[in-house]
C-alpha cells in the first residue's frame, strides 16, 4: 500500500511539473533553480546551477520572463543582467541571512574608515551593496579575482570565511567583513569526523563558505558547480558533501553509480526550501512577485559584475 501511494505521489508531482512547464512555455519564460532548491523544483527547472551562472545563461536567451527559484539577491542579479526581462521570485520572503549581514549604509561607513582600496563583493549580496563595490566574485573564482587586482590590500565582503580562504591562497592583505552563511557555519570538525567514521572510503568535499578548520579537513574545496564537475571526473565512488543538502539531488541524479552523504544533517537552508510548485505556478500564471533593480543601482552593480567577467573569472 505504501509503495503504491509513493508511486501515485511521484506521478502526481510529474504531472504538476509538466503542467507548469507548459505554462512557462506559454509565458515565454525560463525557469531557473539554484542547486539548493527542493528536488521537485530542480526537476521542474529549465536550468539548474550556481546563482550567477544561472543569471548569465538566462540573459543569453530570448525568454521574456525569468522565474528564479532561489533567494532574493539571486533574482536581483538576474535583473541586473537582464533589465528588459521580467524577473519573478516565486516567494518574495525567500531571503539570504548572509546578504542581510551587510547594507549599503554600513558598507559606506566601512569604506570611509579605510584607506582607498578595492572592494571585492561576493555575489551573495544585495544589488545596492554590489553597486558600491569595485568588482564581484563567486566562491569559484574569488582567488582569481583577488589575484587579478594590482592592489595588495582590499576589503572583501560579506563572507568572512570566503575572505579568509582567499587571503590564505593569495598572500594579499584582506580586510574581513564579519558576515557568514549560517548553514555552512553550522558544520563543525566533529561532524566531519563522525561522517568520515561512518563512510571511511568517502572523499570529503567542502564549500569555501565553511569555516577555515573545516577547509583544512577537506579533500576538495569547491563551489556547488565545482563539486558537480569534480565528482563527474573522480575515481572515488563515495563522497561526503560539505554544503547545503540540496546539492545531493543533482549529484545523485548525474552520478547514479556513486554514493553521496551529507557532512551534517543540520546543513539545510530554510530560505532555499520555501519555494514549492504552487508558488512557481502562481507567479507564472499571474506574472507576480517581480524583482526589479532601479537603474541608479543597477548600472554601478552591473559594472562590478562585468569587471569580474572581463577578468575571465
HUBEL-V408612 format. One record per residue. N is the residue number from 1. RES is the residue in three letters. SS is DSSP state (helix for helix, strand for strand, loop for the rest). PSI is psi in radians with two decimals (NA if undefined). D_FIRST is the distance of its C-alpha to the first C-alpha in Angstrom with 1 decimal. Layout:
n = <N:N>
res = <RES:RES>
ss = <SS:SS>
psi = <PSI:PSI>
d_first = <D_FIRST:D_FIRST>
This chain:
n = <1:2:3:4:5:6:7:8:9:10:11:12:13:14:15:16:17:18:19:20:21:22:23:24:25:26:27:28:29:30:31:32:33:34:35:36:37:38:39:40:41:42:43:44:45:46:47:48:49:50:51:52:53:54:55:56:57:58:59:60:61:62:63:64:65:66:67:68:69:70:71:72:73:74:75:76:77:78:79:80:81:82:83:84:85:86:87:88:89:90:91:92:93:94:95:96:97:98:99:100:101:102:103:104:105:106:107:108:109:110:111:112:113:114:115:116:117:118:119:120:121:122:123:124:125:126:127:128:129:130:131:132:133:134:135:136:137:138:139:140:141:142:143:144:145:146:147:148:149:150:151:152:153:154:155:156:157:158:159:160:161:162:163:164:165:166:167:168:169:170:171:172:173:174:175:176:177:178:179:180:181:182:183:184:185:186:187:188:189:190:191:192:193:194:195:196:197:198:199:200:201:202:203:204:205:206:207:208:209:210:211:212:213:214:215:216:217:218:219:220:221:222:223:224:225:226:227:228:229:230:231:232:233:234:235:236:237:238:239:240:241:242:243:244:245:246:247:248:249:250:251:252:253:254:255:256:257:258:259:260:261:262:263:264:265:266:267:268:269:270:271:272:273:274:275:276:277:278:279:280:281:282:283:284:285:286:287:288:289:290:291:292:293:294:295:296:297:298:299:300:301:302:303:304:305:306:307:308:309:310:311:312:313>
res = <UNK:UNK:UNK:UNK:UNK:UNK:UNK:UNK:UNK:UNK:UNK:UNK:UNK:UNK:UNK:UNK:UNK:UNK:UNK:UNK:UNK:UNK:UNK:UNK:UNK:UNK:UNK:UNK:UNK:UNK:UNK:UNK:UNK:UNK:UNK:UNK:UNK:UNK:UNK:UNK:UNK:UNK:UNK:UNK:UNK:UNK:UNK:UNK:UNK:UNK:UNK:UNK:UNK:UNK:UNK:UNK:UNK:UNK:UNK:UNK:UNK:UNK:UNK:UNK:UNK:UNK:UNK:UNK:UNK:UNK:UNK:UNK:UNK:UNK:UNK:UNK:UNK:UNK:UNK:UNK:UNK:UNK:UNK:UNK:UNK:UNK:UNK:UNK:UNK:UNK:UNK:UNK:UNK:UNK:UNK:UNK:UNK:UNK:UNK:UNK:UNK:UNK:UNK:UNK:UNK:UNK:UNK:UNK:UNK:UNK:UNK:UNK:UNK:UNK:UNK:UNK:UNK:UNK:UNK:UNK:UNK:UNK:UNK:UNK:UNK:UNK:UNK:UNK:UNK:UNK:UNK:UNK:UNK:UNK:UNK:UNK:UNK:UNK:UNK:UNK:UNK:UNK:UNK:UNK:UNK:UNK:UNK:UNK:UNK:UNK:UNK:UNK:UNK:UNK:UNK:UNK:UNK:UNK:UNK:UNK:UNK:UNK:UNK:UNK:UNK:UNK:UNK:UNK:UNK:UNK:UNK:UNK:UNK:UNK:UNK:UNK:UNK:UNK:UNK:UNK:UNK:UNK:UNK:UNK:UNK:UNK:UNK:UNK:UNK:UNK:UNK:UNK:UNK:UNK:UNK:UNK:UNK:UNK:UNK:UNK:UNK:UNK:UNK:UNK:UNK:UNK:UNK:UNK:UNK:UNK:UNK:UNK:UNK:UNK:UNK:UNK:UNK:UNK:UNK:UNK:UNK:UNK:UNK:UNK:UNK:UNK:UNK:UNK:UNK:UNK:UNK:UNK:UNK:UNK:UNK:UNK:UNK:UNK:UNK:UNK:UNK:UNK:UNK:UNK:UNK:UNK:UNK:UNK:UNK:UNK:UNK:UNK:UNK:UNK:UNK:UNK:UNK:UNK:UNK:UNK:UNK:UNK:UNK:UNK:UNK:UNK:UNK:UNK:UNK:UNK:UNK:UNK:UNK:UNK:UNK:UNK:UNK:UNK:UNK:UNK:UNK:UNK:UNK:UNK:UNK:UNK:UNK:UNK:UNK:UNK:UNK:UNK:UNK:UNK:UNK:UNK:UNK:UNK:UNK:UNK:UNK:UNK:UNK:UNK:UNK:UNK:UNK:UNK:UNK:UNK:UNK:UNK:UNK>
ss = <loop:helix:helix:helix:helix:helix:helix:helix:helix:helix:helix:helix:helix:helix:helix:helix:helix:helix:helix:helix:helix:helix:helix:helix:helix:helix:loop:loop:strand:strand:strand:strand:strand:strand:loop:loop:loop:loop:helix:helix:helix:helix:helix:helix:loop:loop:strand:strand:strand:loop:helix:helix:helix:helix:helix:helix:helix:helix:helix:loop:loop:loop:loop:loop:strand:strand:strand:strand:strand:loop:loop:helix:helix:helix:helix:helix:helix:helix:helix:helix:helix:loop:loop:loop:loop:strand:strand:strand:loop:loop:loop:loop:loop:loop:loop:loop:loop:loop:helix:helix:helix:loop:loop:helix:helix:helix:helix:helix:helix:helix:helix:helix:helix:loop:loop:loop:loop:strand:strand:strand:strand:strand:loop:loop:loop:loop:helix:helix:helix:helix:loop:loop:loop:loop:strand:strand:strand:loop:loop:loop:loop:helix:helix:helix:helix:helix:helix:helix:loop:loop:loop:loop:strand:strand:strand:strand:strand:loop:strand:helix:helix:helix:helix:helix:helix:helix:helix:helix:helix:helix:loop:loop:strand:strand:strand:strand:loop:loop:strand:loop:loop:helix:helix:helix:helix:loop:loop:loop:helix:helix:helix:helix:helix:helix:helix:helix:helix:helix:loop:loop:loop:loop:strand:strand:strand:strand:loop:loop:loop:loop:loop:helix:helix:helix:helix:loop:loop:loop:loop:strand:strand:loop:loop:helix:helix:helix:helix:helix:helix:helix:helix:helix:helix:loop:loop:loop:loop:strand:strand:strand:strand:strand:loop:loop:loop:loop:helix:helix:helix:helix:helix:helix:helix:helix:loop:loop:loop:loop:strand:strand:strand:strand:loop:loop:loop:loop:loop:loop:loop:loop:helix:helix:helix:loop:loop:loop:helix:helix:helix:helix:helix:helix:helix:helix:helix:helix:loop:loop:loop:strand:loop:loop:loop:loop:helix:helix:helix:helix:helix:helix:helix:helix:helix:helix:helix:helix:helix:helix:helix:helix:loop:loop:loop>
psi = <-0.80:-0.70:-0.69:-0.70:-0.66:-0.76:-0.71:-0.74:-0.74:-0.70:-0.72:-0.71:-0.77:-0.71:-0.71:-0.75:-0.79:-0.66:-0.77:-0.67:-0.71:-0.69:-0.70:-0.71:-0.71:-0.55:0.01:0.88:2.64:2.31:2.14:2.49:2.24:2.71:-0.23:-0.03:2.81:2.66:-0.76:-0.50:-0.71:-0.68:-0.50:-0.58:2.62:-0.59:2.42:2.65:-2.83:2.79:-0.88:-0.69:-0.77:-0.77:-0.69:-0.73:-0.71:-0.61:-0.44:-0.08:2.94:0.25:2.47:-0.39:2.37:2.11:1.94:1.90:1.65:-2.37:3.05:-0.76:-0.47:-0.73:-0.65:-0.75:-0.69:-0.68:-0.65:-0.74:-0.34:1.17:-0.38:-0.10:2.66:2.08:2.18:2.41:1.94:-0.53:1.92:-0.29:0.13:1.72:-3.00:2.10:-0.64:-0.77:-0.55:-0.17:0.04:2.43:2.87:-0.71:-0.79:-0.56:-0.73:-0.77:-0.73:-0.76:-0.72:-0.44:-0.14:2.75:2.82:2.24:2.77:2.63:1.99:2.16:2.21:2.49:-0.31:1.15:2.84:2.85:-0.68:-0.45:-0.73:-0.65:-0.41:0.05:2.73:-0.79:2.64:2.92:2.90:3.03:-0.40:-0.56:0.18:-0.70:-0.73:-0.73:-0.83:-0.75:-0.42:-0.31:2.40:-0.42:2.54:-0.08:2.38:2.89:2.30:2.14:2.83:0.04:1.98:-0.61:-0.70:-0.66:-0.76:-0.65:-0.78:-0.73:-0.70:-0.36:0.02:-0.41:0.11:2.72:2.03:2.11:2.35:2.31:2.34:0.93:2.87:2.83:2.01:-0.62:-0.74:-0.54:-0.48:-0.45:2.16:2.76:-0.61:-0.61:-0.75:-0.75:-0.71:-0.73:-0.69:-0.68:-0.64:-0.49:1.25:-0.34:-0.07:2.46:2.54:2.09:2.28:2.54:2.52:-0.24:-0.13:2.83:2.65:-0.68:-0.42:-0.74:-0.56:-0.41:-0.21:2.51:-0.57:2.37:2.17:2.72:3.08:-0.77:-0.63:-0.67:-0.75:-0.74:-0.75:-0.85:-0.66:-0.53:-0.19:2.60:-0.47:2.67:-0.19:2.54:2.39:2.19:2.00:1.12:-3.09:2.45:-0.29:-0.45:-0.37:-0.52:-0.96:-0.53:-0.84:-0.65:-0.70:-0.32:1.19:-0.31:0.03:2.88:2.47:2.40:2.41:2.46:-0.49:2.42:-0.19:-0.25:1.21:2.20:1.99:-0.61:-0.63:-0.26:0.11:-0.57:2.25:3.05:-0.67:-0.70:-0.75:-0.78:-0.74:-0.80:-0.52:-0.71:-0.71:-0.07:0.84:3.03:0.78:2.44:2.05:2.12:2.16:2.57:-0.71:-0.41:-0.69:-0.78:-0.86:-0.56:-0.69:-0.69:-0.72:-0.67:-0.74:-0.58:-0.69:-0.81:-0.65:-0.41:0.02:0.55:NA>
d_first = <0.0:3.8:5.5:5.2:6.3:8.7:10.0:10.5:12.3:14.3:15.4:16.5:18.4:20.0:21.1:22.6:24.4:25.9:27.0:28.7:30.3:31.8:33.1:34.7:36.4:37.9:39.2:40.6:38.8:37.7:34.8:35.4:33.0:34.3:32.6:31.4:29.4:25.6:23.8:23.0:26.6:27.9:25.9:27.4:30.9:33.7:35.1:34.0:36.4:39.0:40.4:43.9:42.8:40.5:43.4:45.8:43.6:42.8:46.6:47.2:45.0:46.2:43.3:44.6:41.8:40.2:37.0:36.9:33.6:35.2:37.7:40.9:43.5:41.6:41.9:45.5:46.1:44.7:47.1:50.0:49.5:48.6:50.8:50.7:46.9:44.8:42.7:39.7:37.7:34.4:34.8:38.5:37.7:36.3:39.3:40.4:41.8:44.1:45.5:46.2:48.3:51.1:52.9:55.7:58.1:57.3:57.6:61.0:62.2:61.2:62.9:66.0:66.1:66.1:68.7:68.0:65.1:62.1:58.9:55.8:52.6:49.1:47.1:44.8:47.3:48.2:50.4:53.4:53.4:53.2:56.2:58.3:57.5:59.4:56.5:52.7:50.7:47.1:45.6:46.1:49.8:51.3:53.5:54.7:55.5:57.4:59.4:60.2:62.1:65.7:65.7:65.3:64.1:61.3:58.8:55.1:52.7:50.3:48.3:50.3:48.2:48.6:52.4:52.7:50.9:53.4:56.4:55.7:55.5:58.4:61.1:61.7:62.2:59.2:59.2:55.7:54.0:52.0:48.7:45.4:41.7:40.0:36.8:38.9:41.3:38.5:38.3:40.7:42.0:40.2:36.8:38.0:39.1:35.8:33.9:36.6:36.2:32.5:33.0:36.6:36.4:35.4:38.0:38.2:38.6:39.9:40.7:44.3:43.3:42.6:45.3:48.2:47.3:43.8:45.4:47.6:44.7:43.1:43.3:43.0:43.7:42.4:41.1:37.5:38.8:40.9:37.9:36.1:39.3:40.0:36.6:36.7:40.0:39.6:39.6:37.4:33.7:32.6:33.6:33.6:33.7:36.1:35.3:32.7:29.2:28.6:30.6:28.0:25.9:28.8:30.0:26.8:26.5:30.1:30.0:26.8:28.6:29.7:28.2:28.8:28.9:30.0:33.3:32.2:29.0:31.6:32.5:30.6:32.8:31.5:33.7:32.1:28.7:29.8:29.5:26.3:25.6:26.9:30.1:30.8:30.2:32.4:35.3:35.3:35.3:38.1:39.8:39.8:40.1:42.9:44.4:48.1:50.5:54.1:56.7:58.9:56.0:54.4:57.5:58.4:54.7:54.6:57.7:56.1:53.1:55.4:57.6:54.6:53.7:57.4:57.3:54.8:52.6>
